[in-house]
Amino acid sequence: MRWQLAKVIMIIFYDKKSKQVIGTVAGRIHTRDVLENFYIGNPKEVTKFVVPFEIAESGNEMLPKKSLREDVMDFEKGKKKILRHKVRLNNDGNVVGFDVIKSKR
C-alpha cells in the first residue's frame, strides 16, 4: 500500500445545525485515506473541516492559516477545549473562527 501524505493541521467535525464541534483528528500530517474516508458521526448531520495551513517564514514549520492560528494552536496545546466550541461561518459557509459555547446554568 502506498501512503500519500497531505499537509494539514487538524480535521474538525461539527454538527451541521448547531455548529458545535463534536470531534477532531489532531496532528499535522494525515494520509489521504484519513482525509477522504474518516468520519465521526453521521455524514448527513456532521460536516468535516480540514484546517488549512501555511508554511512559516522559516520554511521549517507548518502553521494554521493566520485567521485561525491562535485558536487552533491553543486547541493543540490544551489551553482551550475544542469540544466546548462551535464553528463560526461566514456568509459563504466557510469556517472563519470559533466561539465558546455558553453554559446553560
Phi, psi and omega in degrees: 000131180265126180269126175250125181264144174240138183267103177220162181272302188206149174250127183242133177249132179221153180292129183299324183277307185275341183071006180289135176291130181246350179176167180215162165241106183279162178127163184258341178222133180229154176288157178300324179300317178296316181300318187271329191243342183280136180213147173248126179082193182272118181303341177285338183246347187236140177250144177258128177239120177265116182294123179286155182236165173225149175279131179297157180305327179293339182080001185253001187214144172262132180235150175301152176313140189309318183293340181250354191305309186300311181296312184297318179293325175294323176297313181298322182276354180081011178286332177231148179266111184298328181287356174259020182233161169234158180279149174252127182251150172273184182296339179270000179085014179268143178291126180237357179173189183225144177237141176290138176279124180285133179288152183260069180263000000 
